[in-house]
Amino acid sequence: MFLRWMVRQDNTGVDFGIWTKLTPAQLSCPLDVHSGNVARKLGLLTRKQNDSKALLELDTALRKLDANDPVKYDFALFGLGVFEGF
């Protein structure tokens, strides 16, 4: 999550984008209970455990949606799980 804030740039003030040696394409979406459960419900993830293999599977799926910035989906996945009970 910290890398996302420091590497990505956005216009909403959430991501600072002050580290320029890394690109958003080099980041992976943080995988936790909430983002994992939502990703499974959306068909982005089939693995049952939240482990390194699941992270690779989710990362591959998100890179198909946007190879340049796969981590931009983090807040949506997390938020659907936490705030919306998806």
ZAFI-794377 format. One line per field, with one value per atom (N, C-alpha, C): residue number from 0; atom name; z, y, x negated. Coordinates in steps of 0.2 Angstrom, whole numbers. Layout:
REM residues N
seq: NUM, ...
atom: CA, ...
zz: Z, ...
yy: Y, ...
xx: X, ...
This chain:
REM residues 86
seq: 0, 0, 0, 1, 1, 1, 2, 2, 2, 3, 3, 3, 4, 4, 4, 5, 5, 5, 6, 6, 6, 7, 7, 7, 8, 8, 8, 9, 9, 9, 10, 10, 10, 11, 11, 11, 12, 12, 12, 13, 13, 13, 14, 14, 14, 15, 15, 15, 16, 16, 16, 17, 17, 17, 18, 18, 18, 19, 19, 19, 20, 20, 20, 21, 21, 21, 22, 22, 22, 23, 23, 23, 24, 24, 24, 25, 25, 25, 26, 26, 26, 27, 27, 27, 28, 28, 28, 29, 29, 29, 30, 30, 30, 31, 31, 31, 32, 32, 32, 33, 33, 33, 34, 34, 34, 35, 35, 35, 36, 36, 36, 37, 37, 37, 38, 38, 38, 39, 39, 39, 40, 40, 40, 41, 41, 41, 42, 42, 42, 43, 43, 43, 44, 44, 44, 45, 45, 45, 46, 46, 46, 47, 47, 47, 48, 48, 48, 49, 49, 49, 50, 50, 50, 51, 51, 51, 52, 52, 52, 53, 53, 53, 54, 54, 54, 55, 55, 55, 56, 56, 56, 57, 57, 57, 58, 58, 58, 59, 59, 59, 60, 60, 60, 61, 61, 61, 62, 62, 62, 63, 63, 63, 64, 64, 64, 65, 65, 65, 66, 66, 66, 67, 67, 67, 68, 68, 68, 69, 69, 69, 70, 70, 70, 71, 71, 71, 72, 72, 72, 73, 73, 73, 74, 74, 74, 75, 75, 75, 76, 76, 76, 77, 77, 77, 78, 78, 78, 79, 79, 79, 80, 80, 80, 81, 81, 81, 82, 82, 82, 83, 83, 83, 84, 84, 84, 85, 85, 85
atom: N, CA, C, N, CA, C, N, CA, C, N, CA, C, N, CA, C, N, CA, C, N, CA, C, N, CA, C, N, CA, C, N, CA, C, N, CA, C, N, CA, C, N, CA, C, N, CA, C, N, CA, C, N, CA, C, N, CA, C, N, CA, C, N, CA, C, N, CA, C, N, CA, C, N, CA, C, N, CA, C, N, CA, C, N, CA, C, N, CA, C, N, CA, C, N, CA, C, N, CA, C, N, CA, C, N, CA, C, N, CA, C, N, CA, C, N, CA, C, N, CA, C, N, CA, C, N, CA, C, N, CA, C, N, CA, C, N, CA, C, N, CA, C, N, CA, C, N, CA, C, N, CA, C, N, CA, C, N, CA, C, N, CA, C, N, CA, C, N, CA, C, N, CA, C, N, CA, C, N, CA, C, N, CA, C, N, CA, C, N, CA, C, N, CA, C, N, CA, C, N, CA, C, N, CA, C, N, CA, C, N, CA, C, N, CA, C, N, CA, C, N, CA, C, N, CA, C, N, CA, C, N, CA, C, N, CA, C, N, CA, C, N, CA, C, N, CA, C, N, CA, C, N, CA, C, N, CA, C, N, CA, C, N, CA, C, N, CA, C, N, CA, C, N, CA, C, N, CA, C, N, CA, C, N, CA, C, N, CA, C, N, CA, C, N, CA, C, N, CA, C
zz: 0, 0, 0, 4, 4, -2, -6, -13, -17, -17, -21, -20, -14, -12, -15, -14, -16, -24, -27, -34, -39, -38, -42, -41, -46, -46, -48, -44, -46, -45, -47, -46, -40, -36, -30, -24, -24, -18, -14, -16, -12, -13, -20, -21, -23, -20, -20, -26, -29, -35, -34, -28, -28, -29, -29, -31, -38, -42, -49, -52, -48, -50, -52, -49, -50, -54, -57, -61, -58, -59, -57, -60, -66, -69, -65, -61, -57, -51, -49, -43, -44, -38, -38, -33, -34, -30, -23, -17, -11, -10, -8, -7, 0, 2, 9, 9, 15, 15, 11, 11, 8, 0, -2, -9, -12, -8, -11, -12, -7, -7, -13, -14, -19, -26, -27, -33, -35, -30, -31, -34, -30, -33, -40, -42, -48, -53, -51, -56, -58, -54, -55, -52, -47, -43, -42, -43, -41, -35, -34, -28, -22, -17, -11, -6, -6, -1, -3, 2, 0, 1, -4, -3, -10, -10, -16, -23, -23, -29, -31, -26, -27, -29, -26, -28, -36, -38, -45, -49, -47, -51, -52, -46, -46, -50, -49, -53, -61, -63, -70, -73, -69, -71, -71, -66, -66, -72, -74, -79, -86, -86, -93, -93, -88, -88, -89, -86, -87, -85, -90, -89, -86, -87, -85, -78, -75, -69, -65, -64, -61, -54, -51, -44, -43, -48, -47, -45, -46, -44, -37, -33, -26, -22, -22, -18, -19, -26, -28, -25, -25, -23, -15, -12, -5, -2, -5, -3, -4, -9, -10, -5, -2, 3, 10, 11, 18, 19, 14, 15, 12, 7, 4, 5, 9, 11, 5, -1, -7, -6
yy: -6, 0, 6, 6, 12, 13, 8, 9, 12, 10, 13, 20, 23, 30, 34, 31, 34, 34, 29, 28, 31, 29, 31, 39, 42, 49, 49, 53, 54, 61, 63, 70, 71, 65, 66, 67, 66, 67, 61, 55, 49, 47, 47, 44, 50, 50, 56, 56, 50, 50, 53, 53, 57, 52, 46, 41, 40, 42, 42, 36, 33, 27, 21, 20, 15, 17, 13, 14, 10, 13, 9, 2, 1, -6, -11, -8, -13, -15, -12, -14, -19, -23, -28, -25, -27, -25, -29, -25, -29, -34, -40, -45, -46, -45, -46, -50, -51, -54, -51, -45, -41, -41, -39, -39, -46, -51, -58, -60, -59, -62, -58, -52, -48, -51, -52, -54, -61, -65, -72, -71, -67, -66, -63, -59, -56, -61, -66, -71, -69, -65, -63, -68, -71, -76, -82, -88, -94, -98, -96, -99, -97, -102, -101, -98, -99, -96, -89, -85, -78, -79, -81, -83, -80, -81, -79, -81, -87, -90, -86, -84, -81, -74, -71, -64, -64, -69, -70, -70, -74, -75, -69, -65, -59, -54, -53, -49, -50, -56, -58, -55, -56, -54, -47, -43, -36, -33, -36, -34, -34, -39, -40, -34, -31, -25, -19, -18, -12, -14, -16, -18, -12, -6, 0, 2, 0, 2, -3, -9, -14, -13, -9, -8, -3, 0, 5, 2, -4, -8, -9, -8, -10, -7, -1, 2, 0, -1, -4, -11, -15, -22, -22, -18, -18, -14, -9, -5, -9, -13, -17, -22, -25, -30, -27, -21, -18, -14, -10, -5, -7, -11, -13, -20, -24, -31, -35, -34, -38, -45
xx: -4, 0, -4, -10, -14, -17, -19, -22, -17, -11, -6, -6, -5, -5, -11, -17, -23, -24, -22, -24, -18, -12, -6, -5, -3, -1, 7, 11, 18, 20, 25, 28, 32, 33, 38, 34, 27, 23, 22, 24, 23, 16, 14, 7, 3, -3, -7, -12, -14, -18, -25, -28, -34, -40, -39, -45, -45, -50, -49, -54, -58, -62, -58, -52, -48, -42, -39, -33, -27, -21, -15, -15, -17, -18, -22, -26, -30, -27, -21, -18, -13, -11, -6, -1, 6, 11, 10, 11, 10, 16, 15, 20, 21, 27, 29, 36, 39, 45, 50, 51, 56, 55, 49, 48, 48, 46, 46, 53, 57, 64, 68, 67, 70, 67, 61, 58, 61, 62, 65, 72, 76, 83, 83, 78, 78, 75, 72, 69, 62, 59, 52, 47, 49, 45, 49, 46, 49, 46, 39, 36, 39, 40, 44, 39, 33, 29, 26, 25, 22, 14, 11, 4, 0, -6, -10, -7, -5, -2, 5, 8, 15, 13, 8, 6, 4, 0, -2, 4, 9, 15, 19, 20, 23, 19, 13, 9, 9, 9, 10, 17, 22, 29, 29, 26, 27, 23, 17, 13, 16, 21, 25, 29, 31, 36, 32, 26, 22, 15, 11, 4, -1, 1, -3, -1, 4, 6, 11, 9, 13, 15, 12, 13, 19, 21, 26, 33, 34, 40, 40, 35, 34, 40, 41, 46, 53, 54, 61, 62, 57, 58, 58, 54, 54, 61, 62, 68, 75, 75, 81, 82, 76, 76, 78, 75, 75, 82, 83, 88, 95, 94, 101, 103, 98, 100, 101, 98, 99, 96
